Structures are given as structure tokens and as C-alpha cells.
Amino acid sequence: MSQRCEICGKRPMTGHNVSHSKVHTRRRFLPNLQQAHITVKGRVVKARVCTRCLRTQAKAAR
């Protein structure tokens, strides 16, 4: 299954691990995806959503 937020489309990013000796090795930064029930066009849908979108949606509901 793809590591992609279904609302904002956030995907894994790439970068480097940097050790104490400054050796750079490749790594991936994965988005923090959670299974959540969200409201889309008045219907409740189960989706894989990043935590940033969950927070934004919770703030909009207030």
C-alpha cells in the first residue's frame, strides 16, 4: 500500500542519516499516516490520513 495521505497527498521524502563522523547514508522520511474516519461531502469515509490533516480537520469542526 502506498505511503500517501488521501487528503493532501503528502508522500515519503528522502534525505541522509549523518553520523558523528559525517558519513552520509540515504534514508526516507515517512509521513505519519493513520487510519481515520473522516467526513467527505457529508459522508463518513475510512481513509489513510496524515496527522497534520487530522488536526486541521478537528480545528475546522470547532
N, C-alpha and C positions, 0 to 999 in steps of 0.2 A: 504494500500500500504506500502511496506517495506521502511524503512528509510535507504537506501543503495545507495551509489554512483555507477553509472553504469560503471565508468572508473576504479577507484582504489579500489572499494569495501569497502570503509570506512563505518562503522556501528556505532550505538549508543554504548557509553561506560558507565560504571557505576561508581559511587563514593558516596561521602557523602556531604550533607549540614552540615556545622559546625557552630552552633550558638555561641553567645557570652559566653554562659555557657558551651561550648564544648560538647553539646549534638549532636551526630552524627545521622542523618537520611539519608536513602538511596535516591539517585537521579539518573537521567540519563543525560548524556551529549550527545545531538543530533548533528549530523553533519549538517552544513549549506548547505542544498540542494536547488538547483534552477533548474527550467525548462530551458533548453538551446538548441539551435540548434548547433550541433557540427558536424564536418566532420569526418566520419569514412570510410576509404577505398575509398575516392573520392566522397562519397555520404553525403548529409546533412541529419542528423537524429535528431529528438527531443528526449532529454534524461534528466533524473534527475541526475545532476552532482554537486559535492561539489565545493565550491568557490575556493578551492586550485587547483583543476583540471582545472577550467575555467581560472585562472591566468596563469597556466603552459602552457595551450594551446594557450593563447593570446601571451605569450612570445615566443613560438615556431614559431608563424606566422610572427613575426617581422623579 
